[in-house]
Amino acid sequence: MILEILPERIGGAAENMATDFMLLQRYPREKVARFRHYGWRSQAFTFGYSQKVTFVREQLPPGESFDLCRRPTGGGVVDHRDDWTYSLVIPRGHPLEEERATQSYRAVHEALAGALAASGVPVILKPVAEPAPGGEPGGPAGVCFQRAEIFDVVHASSGDKIAGGAQKRNKRGLLFQGSVWRPAAGGDRVDWDAFGDAFRERISAALAAEAVQTPWPDFSDEELEALVEQYSSPDWMEFR
């Protein structure tokens, strides 16, 4: 197994979401997983595939404009203004891809928690699930960093949520999209470059894969542009 470490890129919300989905859909070789860390061209929020857009808009800070996009994965509303964002694609047939969603979620967050601990951040995985607030119109996930779910990464002392993620499985494999809220982890006190290196090392170990720095796959520009257009469209944004 190879874990391709892709170059970092900065994109708009629709571009980032479309690119992650393309990484799931297109494999130039078998037995290849992919990892990428990326940034945001402007202040951005994303929200889960099943969430109602009316609820989402009510959660955004008033009086400001944001780049907003529905994700192909589940989960809640995620604020990307000061986070460390990544995605991981695991091909179909890998043991971790075949695990139940809770266990693949746990495995990725164990690697992430180990990297944060190596950077001096006291963290644990949230060990139990708690009932979702009743009547939540946005679905159980609600707003990502307001409430920790089982196996989210939380601060060992305060219990504040530091990292969460969401998953999508299809016939190609598993897409995991994750976010680390930097202020909850210590902000500028953390060496984020060192954290990224440690996280990639632990993810490759969890996959029993060899990490290889890799150029971007040779995607069809027309196909990616069409997907970005779809993710920018009112039909995609407002279908729920």
VEXDREN-2710 file (C-alpha; in Angstrom, 1 decimal):
% VEXDREN-2710
k/r/px/py/pz
1/MET/0.0/0.0/0.0
2/ILE/1.2/3.5/-0.9
3/LEU/0.0/6.7/0.8
4/GLU/0.3/9.5/-1.6
5/ILE/1.1/12.8/0.1
6/LEU/-0.2/15.5/-2.2
7/PRO/1.1/19.0/-2.4
8/GLU/-0.7/21.7/-0.4
9/ARG/-3.2/23.9/-2.2
10/ILE/-5.4/26.8/-1.4
11/GLY/-8.9/26.9/-2.9
12/GLY/-12.4/28.2/-2.6
13/ALA/-15.0/26.2/-0.7
14/ALA/-16.6/24.6/-3.8
15/GLU/-13.2/23.9/-5.3
16/ASN/-11.9/22.2/-2.2
17/MET/-15.0/20.1/-1.8
18/ALA/-15.0/19.1/-5.5
19/THR/-11.3/18.3/-5.3
20/ASP/-11.8/16.0/-2.3
21/PHE/-14.6/14.1/-4.1
22/MET/-12.5/13.8/-7.3
23/LEU/-9.7/12.2/-5.2
24/LEU/-12.2/9.6/-4.1
25/GLN/-13.6/9.0/-7.6
26/ARG/-10.4/8.8/-9.6
27/TYR/-7.6/6.3/-9.0
28/PRO/-4.7/6.1/-11.5
29/ARG/-3.4/3.0/-9.6
30/GLU/-4.8/0.3/-7.3
31/LYS/-3.8/0.1/-3.7
32/VAL/-3.1/3.8/-3.3
33/ALA/-4.5/6.0/-0.5
34/ARG/-4.3/9.8/-0.7
35/PHE/-3.8/12.5/1.9
36/ARG/-3.8/16.2/1.5
37/HIS/-3.7/19.3/3.8
38/TYR/-5.2/22.4/2.2
39/GLY/-6.2/26.0/2.9
40/TRP/-9.0/28.4/2.1
41/ARG/-8.9/31.3/-0.3
42/SER/-11.3/33.4/1.8
43/GLN/-13.3/33.0/5.0
44/ALA/-15.2/29.8/4.6
45/PHE/-17.7/27.5/6.2
46/THR/-18.8/24.0/5.0
47/PHE/-21.7/21.9/6.2
48/GLY/-22.8/18.3/6.1
49/TYR/-24.4/16.7/3.1
50/SER/-27.7/16.0/5.0
51/GLN/-28.1/19.4/6.8
52/LYS/-30.8/21.9/6.0
53/VAL/-29.3/25.1/4.5
54/THR/-31.7/27.3/6.4
55/PHE/-30.4/26.0/9.7
56/VAL/-26.8/26.4/8.4
57/ARG/-27.3/30.0/7.5
58/GLU/-28.7/30.7/11.0
59/GLN/-25.4/29.5/12.5
60/LEU/-23.1/31.9/10.5
61/PRO/-21.9/35.1/12.2
62/PRO/-24.2/37.9/11.4
63/GLY/-23.2/40.9/9.2
64/GLU/-20.5/39.1/7.4
65/SER/-20.2/37.3/4.1
66/PHE/-18.6/33.8/3.8
67/ASP/-17.7/31.3/1.2
68/LEU/-20.1/28.5/1.9
69/CYS/-20.5/25.0/0.5
70/ARG/-22.2/21.7/1.2
71/ARG/-19.7/18.8/1.7
72/PRO/-20.0/15.4/0.1
73/THR/-19.6/14.0/3.6
74/GLY/-21.8/14.2/6.6
75/GLY/-21.2/16.0/9.9
76/GLY/-22.1/19.5/11.0
77/VAL/-21.3/23.1/10.2
78/VAL/-17.5/23.7/10.2
79/ASP/-15.8/27.0/10.6
80/HIS/-12.6/27.0/8.5
81/ARG/-11.4/30.5/9.4
82/ASP/-8.7/29.2/11.7
83/ASP/-8.6/25.5/11.2
84/TRP/-6.1/22.9/9.9
85/THR/-8.0/21.1/7.2
86/TYR/-7.2/17.7/5.6
87/SER/-8.7/14.9/3.6
88/LEU/-7.9/11.2/3.4
89/VAL/-9.0/8.8/0.7
90/ILE/-8.8/5.1/1.3
91/PRO/-9.4/2.7/-1.6
92/ARG/-12.1/0.0/-1.5
93/GLY/-10.8/-3.3/0.0
94/HIS/-8.4/-1.8/2.5
95/PRO/-9.1/-3.2/6.0
96/LEU/-9.8/0.3/7.4
97/GLU/-12.2/1.1/4.6
98/GLU/-14.1/-2.1/5.4
99/GLU/-14.5/-1.2/9.1
100/ARG/-17.6/0.2/10.6
101/ALA/-17.8/4.0/10.4
102/THR/-17.2/4.5/14.1
103/GLN/-14.0/2.4/13.9
104/SER/-12.5/4.1/10.9
105/TYR/-13.3/7.4/12.5
106/ARG/-11.5/6.2/15.7
107/ALA/-8.4/5.0/13.8
108/VAL/-7.9/8.4/12.0
109/HIS/-8.5/10.4/15.2
110/GLU/-6.1/8.1/17.2
111/ALA/-3.4/9.0/14.7
112/LEU/-4.3/12.7/14.9
113/ALA/-4.4/12.7/18.7
114/GLY/-0.9/11.1/18.7
115/ALA/0.4/13.8/16.5
116/LEU/-1.1/16.5/18.7
117/ALA/0.3/14.9/21.9
118/ALA/3.7/14.8/20.2
119/SER/3.3/18.6/19.7
120/GLY/2.6/19.1/23.4
121/VAL/-1.2/19.3/23.3
122/PRO/-2.9/17.2/26.0
123/VAL/-5.7/15.4/24.2
124/ILE/-7.9/12.3/24.5
125/LEU/-10.6/10.8/22.3
126/LYS/-14.1/11.3/23.6
127/PRO/-15.0/7.8/24.9
128/VAL/-18.8/7.9/24.9
129/ALA/-21.6/9.2/22.8
130/GLU/-24.1/11.6/24.3
131/PRO/-27.7/12.2/23.2
132/ALA/-28.1/14.9/20.6
133/PRO/-30.2/18.0/21.5
134/GLY/-33.8/17.4/20.9
135/GLY/-35.5/19.0/17.9
136/GLU/-32.2/20.0/16.2
137/PRO/-33.3/21.1/12.7
138/GLY/-29.8/20.7/11.3
139/GLY/-29.5/17.1/12.2
140/PRO/-27.6/15.5/15.2
141/ALA/-24.3/17.0/14.1
142/GLY/-25.5/20.6/14.4
143/VAL/-22.4/22.9/14.6
144/CYS/-19.2/20.9/14.7
145/PHE/-17.0/22.6/17.3
146/GLN/-19.8/23.3/19.8
147/ARG/-20.3/19.7/20.7
148/ALA/-18.0/16.7/20.7
149/GLU/-19.2/13.3/19.3
150/ILE/-17.8/9.9/20.2
151/PHE/-14.1/9.5/19.2
152/ASP/-13.7/13.2/18.5
153/VAL/-10.4/14.7/19.7
154/VAL/-10.9/16.8/22.8
155/HIS/-8.7/18.7/25.3
156/ALA/-7.8/16.3/28.2
157/SER/-8.4/19.0/30.8
158/SER/-11.2/21.3/29.5
159/GLY/-13.0/18.7/27.3
160/ASP/-13.1/21.3/24.5
161/LYS/-13.4/19.8/21.1
162/ILE/-10.2/20.1/19.0
163/ALA/-10.8/17.9/16.0
164/GLY/-13.7/16.4/14.2
165/GLY/-14.4/14.8/10.8
166/ALA/-16.9/13.3/8.5
167/GLN/-17.0/10.3/6.1
168/LYS/-18.4/9.2/2.8
169/ARG/-18.3/5.6/1.4
170/ASN/-19.1/4.6/-2.1
171/LYS/-18.0/1.9/-4.5
172/ARG/-14.6/3.6/-4.9
173/GLY/-13.7/3.7/-1.2
174/LEU/-13.8/6.0/1.8
175/LEU/-13.4/9.8/1.9
176/PHE/-12.6/11.2/5.3
177/GLN/-12.7/15.0/5.6
178/GLY/-11.3/16.4/8.9
179/SER/-10.7/19.7/10.7
180/VAL/-8.5/20.7/13.6
181/TRP/-9.6/23.9/15.4
182/ARG/-6.3/25.5/16.1
183/PRO/-7.4/27.9/18.8
184/ALA/-8.6/25.0/21.0
185/ALA/-5.3/23.2/20.5
186/GLY/-3.2/26.2/21.5
187/GLY/-3.0/28.3/18.4
188/ASP/0.4/29.7/17.6
189/ARG/2.0/27.7/20.5
190/VAL/1.8/24.6/18.3
191/ASP/4.3/24.0/15.5
192/TRP/1.8/23.2/12.9
193/ASP/4.3/22.1/10.3
194/ALA/5.8/19.5/12.8
195/PHE/2.2/18.4/13.7
196/GLY/1.5/17.9/10.0
197/ASP/4.6/15.7/9.5
198/ALA/3.7/13.7/12.7
199/PHE/0.1/13.2/11.6
200/ARG/1.1/12.0/8.1
201/GLU/3.6/9.6/9.7
202/ARG/0.9/8.2/12.0
203/ILE/-1.7/7.9/9.3
204/SER/0.7/5.9/7.1
205/ALA/1.4/3.6/10.0
206/ALA/-2.4/3.1/10.6
207/LEU/-2.8/2.2/7.0
208/ALA/0.3/0.0/6.9
209/ALA/1.4/2.1/4.0
210/GLU/4.5/3.8/2.7
211/ALA/4.1/7.6/2.6
212/VAL/5.4/9.0/-0.7
213/GLN/5.4/12.7/-1.7
214/THR/3.5/12.7/-5.0
215/PRO/2.5/15.3/-7.7
216/TRP/-1.1/16.0/-8.3
217/PRO/-3.0/13.3/-10.2
218/ASP/-3.6/14.1/-13.9
219/PHE/-7.3/14.9/-13.6
220/SER/-9.4/16.1/-16.5
221/ASP/-9.7/19.9/-16.1
222/GLU/-13.1/19.8/-17.7
223/GLU/-14.4/17.2/-15.3
224/LEU/-13.1/19.1/-12.2
225/GLU/-14.5/22.4/-13.5
226/ALA/-17.9/20.7/-14.0
227/LEU/-17.8/19.4/-10.5
228/VAL/-16.8/22.8/-9.0
229/GLU/-19.7/24.3/-11.0
230/GLN/-22.1/21.7/-9.5
231/TYR/-20.8/22.3/-5.9
232/SER/-21.3/26.1/-6.5
233/SER/-24.9/25.7/-7.8
234/PRO/-28.1/26.5/-5.9
235/ASP/-29.3/23.0/-6.6
236/TRP/-26.4/21.5/-4.6
237/MET/-26.4/24.2/-1.9
238/GLU/-30.2/24.2/-1.2
239/PHE/-31.6/20.8/-2.0
240/ARG/-32.4/20.3/1.6
END
